[in-house]
Amino acid sequence: MPDQFKTCMILNPASASGQTRQTWPVLEAHLKRVDFQFDLRATTGPGTAPELARQAIQEGFEMVVAIGGDGTINEVVNGFFEDGRPLNPEAVLGILCVGTGGDFIKSVGIPRNAKQAVNTLLGRATRTIDVGQCSFVDHFGKQVERIFVNIADIGVGGETVERINRRSGKSTGKIPYFLSSLVSLIQYKNKKMRIQIDDVFDEERVVSLLAVANGQYFGGGMHIAPQAKVDDQQFDVVIVGDIGTFTFLANLRRLYAGTILSHPRVDLFRGRHVK
């Protein structure tokens, strides 16, 4: 048996609009061909992956692999932490992206093809990346703490995610996300916010979108933070100012191409603490 981490895999069979349930046997057969040993646990619904990951780490697994899309990755990452602290600082995150988005893997160089991505799990080579911790009040008035490895955003992006989440049971992916973005852009009203970034920025602005970026991509390929690095110990904070629906739509191509930072109403700051 090759030298490898003691591994637990967290499978989200509902990812990729349920297609993962059908494609998993093929990926499982490939893992067996390369003699990769693992314990498998499947999620049973939204919000179950953190506890599965937490249990795996408490049971002594050295690596926990998220099998799904960006949402699954986020949930598994949250299982690595309790009260904002890592359960085991030596625990390793692995990713086999079989969802429809695939945004985070672009920033860390993990292949989109899950079979090719298996090679990143072999052996014991790792890299250290940053994580973010955000605190917010949810729709029920409850204070919530969440960990993120990719991007946390406020404004029309959050409105779009909420709209996507309301599509429970319907198809997801780039086209539904794009259509939801269009509806959100039409209906969303830009908000006045006070934004504080370390000691370099403290202003009230009317904002359509604010992205606190560890990774570079979100929303199914939108290249919102092309200069962000996952291991530089700071966030790229992208502020999209008070622009209307027509202006936003006219610049969607720049958003996907990674050239949105050149727009006169888009600003980039860097910092470790954002309020």
Buried (B, 14 or more C-beta within 10 A) or exposed (E): EEEBBEBBBBBBBBBBBEBBBEBBEEBBEBBEEEEBEBEBBBBEEEEBBBBBBBBBBEEEBBBBBBBBBBBBBBBBBBBBBEEEEEBEEEBBBBBBBBBBBBBBBBBBEBBEEBBEBBEBBBEEEEEEBBBBEEEEEEEEEEEEEBBBBBBBBBBBBBBBBEBBEEEEEEEBBBEBBBBBBBEBBEEBEBBEBEBEBBEEBEEEBEBBBBBBBBBBBBBBBBBBBBEBBBEEEBBBBBBBBEBEBEBBBEBBEBBBEBEBBEBEEBBBBBBEEBE
